[in-house]
Amino acid sequence: MKEDKNILVVEDDLSLGFLLMEYLESEGYTVKWCRDGDSGLLAFKKQSFGLCILDVMMPHTDGFSLAYLLKKEKAETPFLFLTARTLKKDRLRGYAIGAEDYIT
């Protein structure tokens, strides 16, 4: 399916967001990059994605809240966290929401 090639990246850091987008596109994926949780949620509602990659610490809507909203919209869409937050409680929270992985 075409949507499997679509990846939503929600990352507020310019350098990391650009790097992720460039790498994933070089691997043949179509990437929608949003810089905050609110714009990420809007993009998710407008388009189908095969995977969502979320930061945790972002302006407006944080990654945990966004993940909860994404699961509520389309529970079958997988997501993972890519974040600097390394505390065990953050990892557990991410997995409890339904993340496929929590990468630091």
BALOBA-1460 file (C-alpha; in Angstrom, 3 decimals):
// residues 104
<rec num="1" residu="m" x="0.000" y="0.000" z="0.000"/>
<rec num="2" residu="k" x="1.149" y="3.508" z="-0.736"/>
<rec num="3" residu="e" x="0.428" y="4.725" z="2.791"/>
<rec num="4" residu="d" x="3.104" y="2.337" z="4.099"/>
<rec num="5" residu="k" x="5.683" y="4.519" z="2.331"/>
<rec num="6" residu="n" x="4.356" y="7.685" z="4.008"/>
<rec num="7" residu="i" x="6.050" y="8.623" z="7.262"/>
<rec num="8" residu="l" x="5.021" y="11.427" z="9.581"/>
<rec num="9" residu="v" x="7.952" y="12.960" z="11.463"/>
<rec num="10" residu="v" x="7.042" y="15.351" z="14.283"/>
<rec num="11" residu="e" x="10.266" y="16.952" z="15.499"/>
<rec num="12" residu="d" x="10.887" y="20.565" z="16.507"/>
<rec num="13" residu="d" x="14.682" y="20.459" z="16.173"/>
<rec num="14" residu="l" x="15.621" y="21.765" z="12.710"/>
<rec num="15" residu="s" x="18.843" y="19.793" z="12.352"/>
<rec num="16" residu="l" x="17.409" y="16.459" z="13.454"/>
<rec num="17" residu="g" x="14.168" y="16.938" z="11.530"/>
<rec num="18" residu="f" x="16.010" y="17.763" z="8.320"/>
<rec num="19" residu="l" x="18.427" y="14.852" z="8.802"/>
<rec num="20" residu="l" x="15.574" y="12.379" z="9.386"/>
<rec num="21" residu="m" x="13.650" y="13.661" z="6.382"/>
<rec num="22" residu="e" x="16.679" y="13.493" z="4.076"/>
<rec num="23" residu="y" x="17.635" y="9.993" z="5.196"/>
<rec num="24" residu="l" x="14.129" y="8.544" z="4.969"/>
<rec num="25" residu="e" x="13.552" y="10.113" z="1.549"/>
<rec num="26" residu="s" x="16.864" y="8.659" z="0.333"/>
<rec num="27" residu="e" x="15.488" y="5.245" z="1.360"/>
<rec num="28" residu="g" x="12.386" y="5.761" z="-0.796"/>
<rec num="29" residu="y" x="9.901" y="7.017" z="1.783"/>
<rec num="30" residu="t" x="7.647" y="10.037" z="1.448"/>
<rec num="31" residu="v" x="8.057" y="12.187" z="4.548"/>
<rec num="32" residu="k" x="5.776" y="14.809" z="6.047"/>
<rec num="33" residu="w" x="7.778" y="16.765" z="8.621"/>
<rec num="34" residu="c" x="5.947" y="18.859" z="11.205"/>
<rec num="35" residu="r" x="7.677" y="20.994" z="13.821"/>
<rec num="36" residu="d" x="5.093" y="20.815" z="16.610"/>
<rec num="37" residu="g" x="2.404" y="18.523" z="17.921"/>
<rec num="38" residu="d" x="-0.522" y="20.621" z="16.703"/>
<rec num="39" residu="s" x="0.619" y="20.637" z="13.074"/>
<rec num="40" residu="g" x="1.481" y="16.939" z="13.389"/>
<rec num="41" residu="l" x="-2.070" y="16.132" z="14.450"/>
<rec num="42" residu="l" x="-3.511" y="18.166" z="11.558"/>
<rec num="43" residu="a" x="-1.281" y="16.351" z="9.062"/>
<rec num="44" residu="f" x="-2.259" y="12.985" z="10.551"/>
<rec num="45" residu="k" x="-5.952" y="13.783" z="10.121"/>
<rec num="46" residu="k" x="-5.461" y="14.804" z="6.467"/>
<rec num="47" residu="q" x="-3.280" y="11.932" z="5.262"/>
<rec num="48" residu="s" x="-2.621" y="8.244" z="5.911"/>
<rec num="49" residu="f" x="0.781" y="7.222" z="7.230"/>
<rec num="50" residu="g" x="2.484" y="3.869" z="7.594"/>
<rec num="51" residu="l" x="4.555" y="5.122" z="10.542"/>
<rec num="52" residu="c" x="4.800" y="8.150" z="12.824"/>
<rec num="53" residu="i" x="8.094" y="9.196" z="14.432"/>
<rec num="54" residu="l" x="7.537" y="11.531" z="17.379"/>
<rec num="55" residu="d" x="9.717" y="13.688" z="19.576"/>
<rec num="56" residu="v" x="8.534" y="14.047" z="23.167"/>
<rec num="57" residu="m" x="9.507" y="17.623" z="24.034"/>
<rec num="58" residu="m" x="7.803" y="19.935" z="21.527"/>
<rec num="59" residu="p" x="5.919" y="23.224" z="21.564"/>
<rec num="60" residu="h" x="2.120" y="23.285" z="21.870"/>
<rec num="61" residu="t" x="1.264" y="19.571" z="22.121"/>
<rec num="62" residu="d" x="3.995" y="17.315" z="23.559"/>
<rec num="63" residu="g" x="4.784" y="13.939" z="22.005"/>
<rec num="64" residu="f" x="3.026" y="11.876" z="24.674"/>
<rec num="65" residu="s" x="-0.206" y="13.845" z="24.263"/>
<rec num="66" residu="l" x="0.117" y="13.678" z="20.492"/>
<rec num="67" residu="a" x="0.618" y="9.901" z="20.575"/>
<rec num="68" residu="y" x="-2.520" y="9.501" z="22.656"/>
<rec num="69" residu="l" x="-4.485" y="11.588" z="20.122"/>
<rec num="70" residu="l" x="-3.043" y="9.633" z="17.189"/>
<rec num="71" residu="k" x="-4.046" y="6.321" z="18.773"/>
<rec num="72" residu="k" x="-7.526" y="7.723" z="19.346"/>
<rec num="73" residu="e" x="-7.804" y="8.769" z="15.657"/>
<rec num="74" residu="k" x="-6.362" y="5.618" z="14.044"/>
<rec num="75" residu="a" x="-5.311" y="2.982" z="16.540"/>
<rec num="76" residu="e" x="-3.734" y="0.795" z="13.842"/>
<rec num="77" residu="t" x="-1.075" y="3.336" z="12.773"/>
<rec num="78" residu="p" x="2.264" y="2.433" z="14.399"/>
<rec num="79" residu="f" x="4.394" y="5.114" z="16.028"/>
<rec num="80" residu="l" x="7.676" y="5.369" z="17.850"/>
<rec num="81" residu="f" x="9.396" y="7.981" z="19.957"/>
<rec num="82" residu="l" x="12.790" y="9.416" z="19.019"/>
<rec num="83" residu="t" x="13.752" y="11.641" z="21.917"/>
<rec num="84" residu="a" x="16.427" y="12.866" z="24.295"/>
<rec num="85" residu="r" x="14.304" y="11.933" z="27.320"/>
<rec num="86" residu="t" x="15.983" y="8.890" z="28.819"/>
<rec num="87" residu="l" x="14.207" y="8.406" z="32.148"/>
<rec num="88" residu="k" x="12.703" y="4.984" z="32.742"/>
<rec num="89" residu="k" x="9.332" y="6.542" z="33.613"/>
<rec num="90" residu="d" x="9.283" y="8.273" z="30.199"/>
<rec num="91" residu="r" x="10.054" y="5.022" z="28.387"/>
<rec num="92" residu="l" x="7.331" y="3.221" z="30.318"/>
<rec num="93" residu="r" x="4.858" y="6.002" z="29.578"/>
<rec num="94" residu="g" x="5.678" y="5.809" z="25.862"/>
<rec num="95" residu="y" x="5.165" y="2.061" z="25.742"/>
<rec num="96" residu="a" x="1.986" y="2.336" z="27.830"/>
<rec num="97" residu="i" x="0.501" y="4.688" z="25.221"/>
<rec num="98" residu="g" x="1.263" y="2.080" z="22.568"/>
<rec num="99" residu="a" x="4.620" y="2.989" z="21.027"/>
<rec num="100" residu="e" x="6.331" y="0.332" z="18.920"/>
<rec num="101" residu="d" x="9.684" y="1.599" z="20.198"/>
<rec num="102" residu="y" x="11.247" y="4.345" z="22.314"/>
<rec num="103" residu="i" x="14.636" y="5.412" z="20.969"/>
<rec num="104" residu="t" x="17.008" y="7.766" z="22.796"/>
